[in-house]
Amino acid sequence: MNRLASKEEEYRISRKLAEYIDMLETYLIEMDERVASLETMLGLRGLEPPQY
């Protein structure tokens, strides 16, 4: 593989990884919001977790 093709492949892979990272961040934010919503509905928002 010549140098230019190698750089193009590297760029393509890094773009794909950036897309996956963005998707994961979005998913984690959505899950965090859902957990916060459930905690609020259950009256658990702001409570400290039990200490065992």
C-alpha distance matrix in Angstrom:
0.0 3.8 6.6 8.3 6.3 6.3 9.9 10.7 10.0 12.0 14.6 14.9 15.5 17.9 19.8 20.2 21.5 23.8 25.2 25.9 27.6 29.7 30.7 31.8 33.7 35.5 36.4 37.8 39.8 41.2 42.2 43.8 45.8 46.9 48.0 50.0 51.6 52.6 54.0 56.0 57.3 58.3 59.9 57.6 56.0 56.7 58.1 57.0 55.5 58.1 58.3 58.6
3.8 0.0 3.8 5.6 5.5 6.2 8.8 10.1 10.7 12.3 14.4 15.4 16.6 18.4 20.1 21.3 22.6 24.4 26.0 27.2 28.6 30.4 31.8 33.1 34.6 36.4 37.6 39.0 40.7 42.3 43.5 44.9 46.8 48.1 49.3 51.0 52.7 54.0 55.2 57.1 58.6 59.7 61.2 58.9 57.0 57.6 59.1 58.1 56.8 59.5 59.7 60.2
6.6 3.8 0.0 3.8 5.6 5.0 6.3 8.7 9.9 10.5 12.3 14.2 15.4 16.5 18.4 20.0 21.0 22.5 24.5 25.8 26.8 28.6 30.4 31.5 32.8 34.7 36.2 37.3 38.9 40.7 41.9 43.1 45.0 46.6 47.7 49.2 51.0 52.4 53.5 55.3 57.0 58.1 59.3 57.0 55.0 55.4 57.0 55.9 54.9 57.6 57.7 58.4
8.3 5.6 3.8 0.0 3.8 5.3 5.1 6.2 8.6 9.8 10.5 12.3 14.2 15.3 16.5 18.4 19.9 21.0 22.7 24.5 25.6 26.9 28.8 30.3 31.4 33.0 34.7 36.1 37.4 39.1 40.7 41.9 43.5 45.2 46.5 47.9 49.5 51.1 52.4 53.9 55.6 57.0 58.2 56.0 53.9 54.4 56.3 55.4 54.5 57.4 57.7 58.6
6.3 5.5 5.6 3.8 0.0 3.8 5.4 5.0 6.1 8.5 9.8 10.4 12.2 14.1 15.2 16.4 18.3 19.8 21.1 22.6 24.2 25.7 27.1 28.6 30.2 31.6 33.0 34.6 36.2 37.6 39.0 40.5 42.2 43.5 44.9 46.6 48.0 49.5 50.9 52.6 54.0 55.3 56.8 54.7 52.7 53.4 55.2 54.4 53.2 56.1 56.5 57.2
6.3 6.2 5.0 5.3 3.8 0.0 3.8 5.5 5.2 6.2 8.6 9.9 10.6 12.3 14.3 15.4 16.5 18.3 20.1 21.2 22.4 24.3 25.9 27.0 28.5 30.4 31.6 32.9 34.6 36.3 37.4 38.8 40.7 42.1 43.2 44.9 46.6 47.9 49.1 51.0 52.5 53.7 55.0 52.7 50.9 51.4 53.0 52.0 50.8 53.5 53.8 54.4
9.9 8.8 6.3 5.1 5.4 3.8 0.0 3.8 5.4 5.0 6.1 8.6 9.9 10.4 12.2 14.2 15.2 16.3 18.4 20.0 20.8 22.4 24.4 25.6 26.7 28.5 30.2 31.3 32.8 34.6 36.0 37.1 38.9 40.6 41.8 43.2 44.9 46.5 47.6 49.2 50.9 52.2 53.4 51.1 49.1 49.5 51.3 50.3 49.4 52.3 52.6 53.5
10.7 10.1 8.7 6.2 5.0 5.5 3.8 0.0 3.8 5.4 5.1 6.1 8.6 9.9 10.5 12.3 14.2 15.3 16.6 18.5 19.9 21.1 22.7 24.4 25.7 27.1 28.8 30.3 31.6 33.2 34.8 36.1 37.7 39.2 40.7 42.1 43.6 45.2 46.6 48.1 49.6 51.1 52.4 50.4 48.3 49.0 50.9 50.2 49.3 52.2 52.8 53.7
10.0 10.7 9.9 8.6 6.1 5.2 5.4 3.8 0.0 3.8 5.4 5.0 6.1 8.5 9.8 10.6 12.3 14.2 15.4 16.6 18.3 19.9 21.2 22.6 24.3 25.8 27.0 28.6 30.3 31.7 33.0 34.6 36.3 37.6 38.9 40.6 42.1 43.5 44.9 46.7 48.0 49.3 50.8 48.7 46.8 47.6 49.3 48.5 47.3 50.1 50.7 51.4
12.0 12.3 10.5 9.8 8.5 6.2 5.0 5.4 3.8 0.0 3.8 5.5 5.2 6.2 8.6 10.0 10.6 12.2 14.3 15.4 16.4 18.3 20.0 21.0 22.4 24.4 25.7 26.8 28.5 30.3 31.5 32.7 34.7 36.1 37.2 38.8 40.6 41.9 43.1 44.9 46.5 47.7 49.0 46.7 44.7 45.3 47.0 46.0 44.9 47.7 48.1 48.9
14.6 14.4 12.3 10.5 9.8 8.6 6.1 5.1 5.4 3.8 0.0 3.8 5.5 5.1 6.1 8.6 9.8 10.5 12.4 14.3 15.2 16.4 18.4 20.0 20.9 22.6 24.4 25.7 26.9 28.7 30.2 31.4 33.0 34.7 36.1 37.4 39.0 40.7 41.9 43.4 45.1 46.5 47.7 45.6 43.4 44.0 46.0 45.3 44.4 47.5 48.1 49.1
14.9 15.4 14.2 12.3 10.4 9.9 8.6 6.1 5.0 5.5 3.8 0.0 3.8 5.5 5.2 6.3 8.7 9.9 10.7 12.5 14.3 15.4 16.7 18.6 20.1 21.3 22.8 24.5 26.0 27.3 28.8 30.4 31.9 33.3 34.8 36.4 37.7 39.2 40.8 42.3 43.7 45.2 46.6 44.7 42.7 43.6 45.5 45.0 44.0 47.0 47.8 48.7
15.5 16.6 15.4 14.2 12.2 10.6 9.9 8.6 6.1 5.2 5.5 3.8 0.0 3.8 5.4 5.1 6.2 8.6 9.9 10.6 12.2 14.2 15.3 16.5 18.3 20.0 21.1 22.5 24.4 25.8 26.9 28.5 30.4 31.6 32.8 34.6 36.2 37.4 38.8 40.6 42.0 43.2 44.7 42.5 40.8 41.6 43.3 42.5 41.3 44.2 44.8 45.6
17.9 18.4 16.5 15.3 14.1 12.3 10.4 9.9 8.5 6.2 5.1 5.5 3.8 0.0 3.8 5.4 5.0 6.1 8.6 9.9 10.4 12.2 14.2 15.2 16.3 18.3 19.9 20.9 22.4 24.3 25.6 26.7 28.6 30.2 31.3 32.8 34.5 36.0 37.1 38.8 40.5 41.8 43.0 40.8 38.7 39.3 41.1 40.4 39.4 42.4 43.0 44.0
19.8 20.1 18.4 16.5 15.2 14.3 12.2 10.5 9.8 8.6 6.1 5.2 5.4 3.8 0.0 3.8 5.4 5.0 6.3 8.8 9.8 10.5 12.4 14.3 15.3 16.6 18.4 20.0 21.1 22.7 24.4 25.7 27.1 28.8 30.3 31.7 33.1 34.8 36.2 37.6 39.1 40.7 42.0 40.0 37.9 38.8 40.8 40.4 39.6 42.7 43.7 44.8
20.2 21.3 20.0 18.4 16.4 15.4 14.2 12.3 10.6 10.0 8.6 6.3 5.1 5.4 3.8 0.0 3.8 5.4 5.1 6.3 8.7 9.9 10.6 12.4 14.3 15.4 16.6 18.5 20.1 21.2 22.6 24.4 25.9 27.1 28.7 30.4 31.7 33.1 34.6 36.3 37.6 39.0 40.6 38.6 36.8 37.9 39.7 39.3 38.2 41.2 42.3 43.2
21.5 22.6 21.0 19.9 18.3 16.5 15.2 14.2 12.3 10.6 9.8 8.7 6.2 5.0 5.4 3.8 0.0 3.8 5.4 5.1 6.1 8.5 9.8 10.5 12.2 14.2 15.2 16.4 18.3 19.9 20.9 22.4 24.3 25.6 26.8 28.5 30.2 31.4 32.7 34.5 36.0 37.2 38.6 36.4 34.6 35.5 37.1 36.5 35.3 38.3 39.1 40.0
23.8 24.4 22.5 21.0 19.8 18.3 16.3 15.3 14.2 12.2 10.5 9.9 8.6 6.1 5.0 5.4 3.8 0.0 3.8 5.5 5.1 6.1 8.6 9.9 10.5 12.3 14.2 15.3 16.5 18.4 19.9 21.0 22.6 24.4 25.7 26.9 28.6 30.3 31.4 33.0 34.7 36.1 37.2 35.2 33.1 33.8 35.8 35.3 34.6 37.8 38.7 40.0
25.2 26.0 24.5 22.7 21.1 20.1 18.4 16.6 15.4 14.3 12.4 10.7 9.9 8.6 6.3 5.1 5.4 3.8 0.0 3.8 5.5 5.1 6.2 8.7 9.9 10.6 12.3 14.3 15.4 16.6 18.4 20.0 21.2 22.7 24.4 25.9 27.1 28.7 30.3 31.7 33.1 34.7 36.1 34.3 32.4 33.5 35.5 35.4 34.6 37.8 39.1 40.4
25.9 27.2 25.8 24.5 22.6 21.2 20.0 18.5 16.6 15.4 14.3 12.5 10.6 9.9 8.8 6.3 5.1 5.5 3.8 0.0 3.8 5.4 5.0 6.2 8.6 9.8 10.5 12.3 14.2 15.3 16.4 18.2 20.0 21.0 22.4 24.3 25.6 26.9 28.4 30.2 31.5 32.8 34.3 32.4 30.7 31.9 33.6 33.3 32.2 35.2 36.4 37.4
27.6 28.6 26.8 25.6 24.2 22.4 20.8 19.9 18.3 16.4 15.2 14.3 12.2 10.4 9.8 8.7 6.1 5.1 5.5 3.8 0.0 3.8 5.4 5.1 6.1 8.6 9.8 10.5 12.3 14.2 15.3 16.4 18.4 19.9 20.9 22.5 24.3 25.7 26.8 28.5 30.2 31.4 32.6 30.5 28.6 29.4 31.2 30.7 29.8 32.9 34.0 35.2
29.7 30.4 28.6 26.9 25.7 24.3 22.4 21.1 19.9 18.3 16.4 15.4 14.2 12.2 10.5 9.9 8.5 6.1 5.1 5.4 3.8 0.0 3.8 5.5 5.1 6.2 8.6 9.9 10.6 12.3 14.3 15.3 16.6 18.4 20.0 21.1 22.6 24.4 25.7 27.1 28.7 30.3 31.5 29.6 27.5 28.5 30.7 30.6 30.0 33.4 34.8 36.3
30.7 31.8 30.4 28.8 27.1 25.9 24.4 22.7 21.2 20.0 18.4 16.7 15.3 14.2 12.4 10.6 9.8 8.6 6.2 5.0 5.4 3.8 0.0 3.8 5.5 5.2 6.2 8.7 10.0 10.6 12.3 14.2 15.4 16.5 18.4 20.0 21.1 22.6 24.3 25.8 27.0 28.6 30.2 28.5 26.7 28.2 30.1 30.3 29.4 32.6 34.2 35.5
31.8 33.1 31.5 30.3 28.6 27.0 25.6 24.4 22.6 21.0 20.0 18.6 16.5 15.2 14.3 12.4 10.5 9.9 8.7 6.2 5.1 5.5 3.8 0.0 3.8 5.4 5.0 6.1 8.6 9.8 10.4 12.1 14.2 15.2 16.3 18.2 19.8 20.9 22.3 24.2 25.6 26.7 28.2 26.2 24.6 25.9 27.5 27.3 26.2 29.3 30.8 32.0
33.7 34.6 32.8 31.4 30.2 28.5 26.7 25.7 24.3 22.4 20.9 20.1 18.3 16.3 15.3 14.3 12.2 10.5 9.9 8.6 6.1 5.1 5.5 3.8 0.0 3.8 5.4 5.1 6.2 8.6 9.9 10.5 12.3 14.2 15.3 16.5 18.3 20.0 21.0 22.5 24.3 25.7 26.7 24.7 22.6 23.7 25.6 25.5 24.9 28.3 29.8 31.4
35.5 36.4 34.7 33.0 31.6 30.4 28.5 27.1 25.8 24.4 22.6 21.3 20.0 18.3 16.6 15.4 14.2 12.3 10.6 9.8 8.6 6.2 5.2 5.4 3.8 0.0 3.8 5.5 5.2 6.2 8.7 9.9 10.7 12.4 14.3 15.4 16.5 18.5 20.0 21.1 22.6 24.4 25.7 24.1 22.0 23.5 25.7 26.2 25.7 29.1 31.0 32.8
36.4 37.6 36.2 34.7 33.0 31.6 30.2 28.8 27.0 25.7 24.4 22.8 21.1 19.9 18.4 16.6 15.2 14.2 12.3 10.5 9.8 8.6 6.2 5.0 5.4 3.8 0.0 3.8 5.5 5.1 6.2 8.6 9.9 10.5 12.3 14.2 15.2 16.5 18.3 19.9 21.0 22.5 24.1 22.5 21.0 22.8 24.6 24.9 24.0 27.2 29.2 30.6
37.8 39.0 37.3 36.1 34.6 32.9 31.3 30.3 28.6 26.8 25.7 24.5 22.5 20.9 20.0 18.5 16.4 15.3 14.3 12.3 10.5 9.9 8.7 6.1 5.1 5.5 3.8 0.0 3.8 5.4 5.1 6.1 8.6 9.8 10.4 12.2 14.1 15.2 16.3 18.2 19.8 20.9 22.2 20.2 18.5 19.9 21.6 21.6 20.7 24.0 25.8 27.4
39.8 40.7 38.9 37.4 36.2 34.6 32.8 31.6 30.3 28.5 26.9 26.0 24.4 22.4 21.1 20.1 18.3 16.5 15.4 14.2 12.3 10.6 10.0 8.6 6.2 5.2 5.5 3.8 0.0 3.8 5.5 5.1 6.2 8.7 9.9 10.5 12.3 14.3 15.3 16.5 18.4 20.0 20.9 19.2 17.0 18.4 20.6 21.2 20.9 24.4 26.5 28.5
41.2 42.3 40.7 39.1 37.6 36.3 34.6 33.2 31.7 30.3 28.7 27.3 25.8 24.3 22.7 21.2 19.9 18.4 16.6 15.3 14.2 12.3 10.6 9.8 8.6 6.2 5.1 5.4 3.8 0.0 3.8 5.4 5.1 6.2 8.7 9.9 10.5 12.4 14.2 15.3 16.5 18.4 19.8 18.6 16.8 18.9 21.1 22.1 21.6 25.0 27.4 29.3
42.2 43.5 41.9 40.7 39.0 37.4 36.0 34.8 33.0 31.5 30.2 28.8 26.9 25.6 24.4 22.6 20.9 19.9 18.4 16.4 15.3 14.3 12.3 10.4 9.9 8.7 6.2 5.1 5.5 3.8 0.0 3.8 5.4 5.0 6.2 8.6 9.7 10.5 12.2 14.1 15.2 16.4 18.1 16.5 15.2 17.4 19.0 19.7 18.7 21.9 24.3 25.9
43.8 44.9 43.1 41.9 40.5 38.8 37.1 36.1 34.6 32.7 31.4 30.4 28.5 26.7 25.7 24.4 22.4 21.0 20.0 18.2 16.4 15.3 14.2 12.1 10.5 9.9 8.6 6.1 5.1 5.4 3.8 0.0 3.8 5.4 5.1 6.2 8.6 9.9 10.5 12.3 14.2 15.3 16.3 14.3 12.5 14.2 16.1 16.7 16.3 19.8 22.1 24.1
45.8 46.8 45.0 43.5 42.2 40.7 38.9 37.7 36.3 34.7 33.0 31.9 30.4 28.6 27.1 25.9 24.3 22.6 21.2 20.0 18.4 16.6 15.4 14.2 12.3 10.7 9.9 8.6 6.2 5.1 5.4 3.8 0.0 3.8 5.5 5.1 6.1 8.6 9.8 10.5 12.3 14.2 15.1 14.0 11.9 14.1 16.5 18.0 18.0 21.5 24.2 26.5
46.9 48.1 46.6 45.2 43.5 42.1 40.6 39.2 37.6 36.1 34.7 33.3 31.6 30.2 28.8 27.1 25.6 24.4 22.7 21.0 19.9 18.4 16.5 15.2 14.2 12.4 10.5 9.8 8.7 6.2 5.0 5.4 3.8 0.0 3.8 5.4 5.0 6.2 8.5 9.8 10.5 12.2 14.0 13.2 12.1 15.0 16.7 18.3 17.8 20.9 23.9 25.8
48.0 49.3 47.7 46.5 44.9 43.2 41.8 40.7 38.9 37.2 36.1 34.8 32.8 31.3 30.3 28.7 26.8 25.7 24.4 22.4 20.9 20.0 18.4 16.3 15.3 14.3 12.3 10.4 9.9 8.7 6.2 5.1 5.5 3.8 0.0 3.8 5.4 5.1 6.1 8.5 9.8 10.5 12.0 10.4 9.6 12.3 13.5 14.8 14.0 17.2 20.1 22.0
50.0 51.0 49.2 47.9 46.6 44.9 43.2 42.1 40.6 38.8 37.4 36.4 34.6 32.8 31.7 30.4 28.5 26.9 25.9 24.3 22.5 21.1 20.0 18.2 16.5 15.4 14.2 12.2 10.5 9.9 8.6 6.2 5.1 5.4 3.8 0.0 3.8 5.5 5.1 6.2 8.6 9.9 10.4 9.0 7.0 9.6 11.7 13.6 13.9 17.3 20.3 22.7
51.6 52.7 51.0 49.5 48.0 46.6 44.9 43.6 42.1 40.6 39.0 37.7 36.2 34.5 33.1 31.7 30.2 28.6 27.1 25.6 24.3 22.6 21.1 19.8 18.3 16.5 15.2 14.1 12.3 10.5 9.7 8.6 6.1 5.0 5.4 3.8 0.0 3.8 5.5 5.1 6.2 8.6 9.8 9.8 8.5 11.8 13.8 16.3 16.5 19.6 22.9 25.2
52.6 54.0 52.4 51.1 49.5 47.9 46.5 45.2 43.5 41.9 40.7 39.2 37.4 36.0 34.8 33.1 31.4 30.3 28.7 26.9 25.7 24.4 22.6 20.9 20.0 18.5 16.5 15.2 14.3 12.4 10.5 9.9 8.6 6.2 5.1 5.5 3.8 0.0 3.8 5.3 5.0 6.1 8.4 8.3 8.5 12.1 13.0 15.3 14.9 17.5 21.0 22.9
54.0 55.2 53.5 52.4 50.9 49.1 47.6 46.6 44.9 43.1 41.9 40.8 38.8 37.1 36.2 34.6 32.7 31.4 30.3 28.4 26.8 25.7 24.3 22.3 21.0 20.0 18.3 16.3 15.3 14.2 12.2 10.5 9.8 8.5 6.1 5.1 5.5 3.8 0.0 3.8 5.5 5.2 6.0 4.7 4.9 8.5 9.2 11.7 11.7 14.4 17.9 20.2
56.0 57.1 55.3 53.9 52.6 51.0 49.2 48.1 46.7 44.9 43.4 42.3 40.6 38.8 37.6 36.3 34.5 33.0 31.7 30.2 28.5 27.1 25.8 24.2 22.5 21.1 19.9 18.2 16.5 15.3 14.1 12.3 10.5 9.8 8.5 6.2 5.1 5.3 3.8 0.0 3.8 5.4 5.0 5.9 4.9 8.6 10.2 13.4 14.3 17.0 20.5 23.1
57.3 58.6 57.0 55.6 54.0 52.5 50.9 49.6 48.0 46.5 45.1 43.7 42.0 40.5 39.1 37.6 36.0 34.7 33.1 31.5 30.2 28.7 27.0 25.6 24.3 22.6 21.0 19.8 18.4 16.5 15.2 14.2 12.3 10.5 9.8 8.6 6.2 5.0 5.5 3.8 0.0 3.8 5.5 7.6 8.3 12.0 12.9 16.0 16.4 18.6 22.3 24.4
58.3 59.7 58.1 57.0 55.3 53.7 52.2 51.1 49.3 47.7 46.5 45.2 43.2 41.8 40.7 39.0 37.2 36.1 34.7 32.8 31.4 30.3 28.6 26.7 25.7 24.4 22.5 20.9 20.0 18.4 16.4 15.3 14.2 12.2 10.5 9.9 8.6 6.1 5.2 5.4 3.8 0.0 3.8 5.4 7.8 11.2 11.0 13.9 13.8 15.5 19.3 21.2
59.9 61.2 59.3 58.2 56.8 55.0 53.4 52.4 50.8 49.0 47.7 46.6 44.7 43.0 42.0 40.6 38.6 37.2 36.1 34.3 32.6 31.5 30.2 28.2 26.7 25.7 24.1 22.2 20.9 19.8 18.1 16.3 15.1 14.0 12.0 10.4 9.8 8.4 6.0 5.0 5.5 3.8 0.0 3.8 5.7 8.6 8.5 12.0 12.9 14.7 18.3 20.8
57.6 58.9 57.0 56.0 54.7 52.7 51.1 50.4 48.7 46.7 45.6 44.7 42.5 40.8 40.0 38.6 36.4 35.2 34.3 32.4 30.5 29.6 28.5 26.2 24.7 24.1 22.5 20.2 19.2 18.6 16.5 14.3 14.0 13.2 10.4 9.0 9.8 8.3 4.7 5.9 7.6 5.4 3.8 0.0 3.8 6.3 5.6 8.6 9.2 11.4 15.0 17.6
56.0 57.0 55.0 53.9 52.7 50.9 49.1 48.3 46.8 44.7 43.4 42.7 40.8 38.7 37.9 36.8 34.6 33.1 32.4 30.7 28.6 27.5 26.7 24.6 22.6 22.0 21.0 18.5 17.0 16.8 15.2 12.5 11.9 12.1 9.6 7.0 8.5 8.5 4.9 4.9 8.3 7.8 5.7 3.8 0.0 3.8 5.6 8.7 10.3 13.3 16.5 19.4
56.7 57.6 55.4 54.4 53.4 51.4 49.5 49.0 47.6 45.3 44.0 43.6 41.6 39.3 38.8 37.9 35.5 33.8 33.5 31.9 29.4 28.5 28.2 25.9 23.7 23.5 22.8 19.9 18.4 18.9 17.4 14.2 14.1 15.0 12.3 9.6 11.8 12.1 8.5 8.6 12.0 11.2 8.6 6.3 3.8 0.0 3.8 6.5 9.3 12.3 15.0 18.3
58.1 59.1 57.0 56.3 55.2 53.0 51.3 50.9 49.3 47.0 46.0 45.5 43.3 41.1 40.8 39.7 37.1 35.8 35.5 33.6 31.2 30.7 30.1 27.5 25.6 25.7 24.6 21.6 20.6 21.1 19.0 16.1 16.5 16.7 13.5 11.7 13.8 13.0 9.2 10.2 12.9 11.0 8.5 5.6 5.6 3.8 0.0 3.8 6.4 8.9 11.7 15.0
57.0 58.1 55.9 55.4 54.4 52.0 50.3 50.2 48.5 46.0 45.3 45.0 42.5 40.4 40.4 39.3 36.5 35.3 35.4 33.3 30.7 30.6 30.3 27.3 25.5 26.2 24.9 21.6 21.2 22.1 19.7 16.7 18.0 18.3 14.8 13.6 16.3 15.3 11.7 13.4 16.0 13.9 12.0 8.6 8.7 6.5 3.8 0.0 3.8 6.4 8.5 12.0
55.5 56.8 54.9 54.5 53.2 50.8 49.4 49.3 47.3 44.9 44.4 44.0 41.3 39.4 39.6 38.2 35.3 34.6 34.6 32.2 29.8 30.0 29.4 26.2 24.9 25.7 24.0 20.7 20.9 21.6 18.7 16.3 18.0 17.8 14.0 13.9 16.5 14.9 11.7 14.3 16.4 13.8 12.9 9.2 10.3 9.3 6.4 3.8 0.0 3.8 6.4 9.3
58.1 59.5 57.6 57.4 56.1 53.5 52.3 52.2 50.1 47.7 47.5 47.0 44.2 42.4 42.7 41.2 38.3 37.8 37.8 35.2 32.9 33.4 32.6 29.3 28.3 29.1 27.2 24.0 24.4 25.0 21.9 19.8 21.5 20.9 17.2 17.3 19.6 17.5 14.4 17.0 18.6 15.5 14.7 11.4 13.3 12.3 8.9 6.4 3.8 0.0 3.8 6.3
58.3 59.7 57.7 57.7 56.5 53.8 52.6 52.8 50.7 48.1 48.1 47.8 44.8 43.0 43.7 42.3 39.1 38.7 39.1 36.4 34.0 34.8 34.2 30.8 29.8 31.0 29.2 25.8 26.5 27.4 24.3 22.1 24.2 23.9 20.1 20.3 22.9 21.0 17.9 20.5 22.3 19.3 18.3 15.0 16.5 15.0 11.7 8.5 6.4 3.8 0.0 3.8
58.6 60.2 58.4 58.6 57.2 54.4 53.5 53.7 51.4 48.9 49.1 48.7 45.6 44.0 44.8 43.2 40.0 40.0 40.4 37.4 35.2 36.3 35.5 32.0 31.4 32.8 30.6 27.4 28.5 29.3 25.9 24.1 26.5 25.8 22.0 22.7 25.2 22.9 20.2 23.1 24.4 21.2 20.8 17.6 19.4 18.3 15.0 12.0 9.3 6.3 3.8 0.0
